[in-house]
């Protein structure tokens, strides 16, 4: 089995000097670093109100 724990920032945490084990996936799932980075980039560079404005960010076609 491939160990992918290093891709998930939350799983790098220690609680009471013990490695965190995350078992609650019914309500929410943890995001890997690649997803966190993509979301961060979207909000930093692309987030706009499409078709409701007349500025550069609203008119972009590469979003």
C-alpha positions as CSV (number, residue, x, y, z in Angstrom):
1,X,0.0,0.0,0.0
2,X,1.3,3.4,-0.9
3,X,1.7,5.8,2.1
4,X,0.0,9.0,1.2
5,X,-0.1,10.5,4.7
6,X,2.6,13.0,3.8
7,X,0.2,14.6,1.3
8,X,-2.2,15.6,4.0
9,X,-1.0,18.5,6.3
10,X,-3.4,17.6,9.1
11,X,-1.9,14.1,9.4
12,X,1.5,15.6,10.1
13,X,0.3,16.9,13.4
14,X,1.0,15.4,16.8
15,X,-1.4,15.3,19.7
16,X,0.0,14.6,23.2
17,X,3.2,13.5,21.5
18,X,1.4,10.9,19.4
19,X,0.9,10.9,15.7
20,X,-2.6,12.1,14.8
21,X,-5.0,9.4,13.5
22,X,-8.0,10.8,11.7
23,X,-10.9,8.4,11.5
24,X,-13.9,10.8,11.1
25,X,-14.5,10.8,7.3
26,X,-18.3,10.7,7.4
27,X,-18.8,14.4,7.8
28,X,-15.8,15.8,6.0
29,X,-12.7,14.6,4.3
30,X,-9.2,15.9,4.6
31,X,-7.7,17.6,1.6
32,X,-4.3,16.8,0.2
33,X,-1.8,19.6,-0.2
34,X,-2.3,19.8,-4.0
35,X,-6.0,20.5,-3.5
36,X,-5.2,23.1,-0.8
37,X,-2.7,24.8,-3.1
38,X,-5.2,24.8,-6.0
39,X,-7.9,26.4,-3.9
40,X,-5.5,28.9,-2.5
41,X,-4.4,29.8,-6.1
42,X,-8.0,30.2,-7.2
43,X,-8.8,32.6,-4.4
44,X,-5.6,34.6,-4.9
45,X,-5.6,34.8,-8.7
46,X,-9.0,34.0,-10.2
47,X,-11.8,34.6,-7.8
48,X,-14.3,37.1,-9.3
49,X,-18.0,37.5,-10.0
50,X,-18.2,36.2,-13.5
51,X,-20.5,38.1,-15.9
52,X,-21.4,40.7,-13.3
53,X,-18.6,43.2,-13.7
54,X,-16.7,45.0,-16.4
55,X,-13.2,44.6,-15.2
56,X,-10.3,42.2,-16.1
57,X,-11.0,39.6,-13.5
58,X,-14.7,39.2,-14.6
59,X,-13.9,38.9,-18.3
60,X,-11.1,36.3,-18.0
61,X,-11.8,33.2,-20.1
62,X,-9.1,31.0,-18.5
63,X,-10.8,30.5,-15.1
